[in-house]
Amino acid sequence: MRYARISVEGRAVWGRVGESDIELLSDSPIGDEPDVIGAVPRASAVWLPPVVPPVFYAVGMNYPRHIAHAGVETPTRPEVGYRANNALTGHRSPIIKPVEVEGRFEAEPELVAVIGRTLRHATYEEAREAVFGWTIGNDVSARTWQHSDRTFWRSKNSDTFKPMGPWIETDVEALAQKTTLRVNGETRARFATGDMVFDPFDYLAEMTRHLTVRPGDVLWMGAEATCQIEPGDTVDVEISGIGVLSNPVHLEGTQP
């Protein structure tokens, strides 16, 4: 099943995505069975981030080739970081490059786990059962800011730097898929989605030793590869079995 959030007359509404229509739902399907309250054509949908998480967790340096390219040590345990909800934007919405950004401005294609149950002191199997579904993220990064600032407050958390979507897929073996990153239709990276140092369930089991994870929280799983993007580009992140997240890139102050 595919679930999304779309804008209907300026209001965020959950929907169940079909081939041609989106059935509008009375509430979130995460942990509930909402009523169908209408339908809209899929072709005209205005896509929002498929969930607004209570807490936005993110993993770094979780693919061997990315670790080797960066020249850092392979992690010996799963440690998680955080991102900011203000950075989220939906499928087809623009990524805005601030005018102050110089140097490398990059896309990172990521698998995203959407949590469906409250977890604390979870086992690996309990963590597997707690994932409601999977979506796609693009971890846009301004590298000069990343290396010059004391935190990631603007390098990874500026408005629009975290496209996510287009929907949550609940019926897929996410770790058995392929991730593809394309810019203007040209493939820039392709890798096995599950070729991680630690998988999502490793992270959830470790995290919940100390943190309570709740329904709607998201966990971004890192990327094997990155690529430069510029205003005027269109960036597509595809994960087979889930879908395609597509976003144009605009320079701040020049977007339509």
C-alpha positions, 0 to 999 in steps of 0.5 A, spaced: 500 500 500 502 507 498 500 512 503 501 520 501 500 527 504 497 532 499 495 539 499 487 539 498 485 546 497 491 548 501 490 543 507 494 537 508 490 531 507 492 523 507 491 519 501 492 512 499 495 512 492 492 508 486 494 508 479 490 513 477 486 516 483 488 518 490 483 516 495 483 521 501 483 519 508 480 522 514 486 521 518 493 518 518 494 511 517 500 510 521 497 506 527 490 507 525 485 505 519 482 511 517 475 512 513 475 514 505 472 521 505 473 522 497 478 522 491 482 526 487 486 525 480 493 523 482 495 527 476 493 533 479 496 532 486 500 537 490 505 532 494 507 534 501 512 530 505 509 523 506 510 524 514 512 530 518 516 526 523 515 527 531 523 526 531 527 526 524 533 521 525 539 521 520 545 516 519 551 518 516 557 514 513 553 507 513 555 505 506 562 502 505 564 505 498 562 512 501 566 511 507 572 509 503 571 515 499 571 520 505 577 516 508 574 515 515 574 509 519 568 504 518 563 505 524 563 500 529 556 501 532 550 504 529 550 511 532 544 516 529 544 524 528 538 528 527 535 533 522 530 539 522 523 538 520 523 545 517 528 542 511 523 537 509 519 539 502 515 534 498 516 531 491 516 536 485 517 541 490 524 545 488 530 545 492 532 552 493 540 553 493 541 559 497 545 565 494 551 565 499 552 557 498 559 556 494 563 550 493 560 543 493 552 543 493 550 535 493 545 530 493 545 524 497 540 519 495 537 515 501 532 510 504 527 512 509 524 508 514 517 510 517 516 508 524 509 505 526 510 503 533 512 506 540 519 502 541 523 502 547 529 497 549 527 493 542 530 487 539 532 486 532 525 483 530 521 488 534 525 493 530 523 490 524 516 489 526 515 496 528 517 499 521 510 502 518 513 503 511 519 506 506 520 512 503 525 516 499 530 522 501 535 526 498 540 529 503 542 535 500 548 538 503 552 545 502 559 542 503 563 548 505 558 550 510 558 543 513 566 543 514 566 551 516 560 551 521 560 547 528 554 544 527 550 542 521 545 547 522 545 550 515 549 545 511 544 540 512 538 543 515 536 549 511 529 550 508 528 545 502 534 541 503 531 535 505 526 532 499 522 526 502 517 522 498 513 521 494 509 516 498 510 511 504 510 504 501 508 499 506 509 492 501 516 492 499 523 488 501 526 495 502 533 492 503 533 488 497 532 494 492 536 498 488 537 506 489 539 510 483 541 517 482 539 521 476 540 529 474 537 531 468 535 524 466 543 522 466 545 516 471 550 519 476 550 513 481 546 506 482 547 501 488 544 496 492 540 499 497 541 494 502 549 494 502 549 498 509 554 497 514 548 497 519 541 496 517 535 500 519 533 495 525 540 495 527 540 502 528 533 502 532 535 496 536 541 501 539 537 507 539 531 504 543 536 502 548 536 510 550 531 513 546 523 512 545 522 512 538 514 513 536 510 512 530 511 517 525 518 518 526 523 517 520 530 514 520 534 516 514 539 511 512 545 514 509 548 514 501 553 510 498 554 516 493 553 523 492 553 528 486 554 535 485 547 539 483 546 546 480 540 551 479 536 549 473 537 541 474 532 536 476 534 531 481 531 524 481 532 519 486 529 512 485 528 506 489 526 500 486 519 497 489 518 504 492 518 510 487 521 516 484 522 522 488 523 528 483 525 535 485 528 541 480 533 546 483 532 553 483 537 559 486 534 563 491 530 569 489 529 566 482 524 560 482 517 561 479 
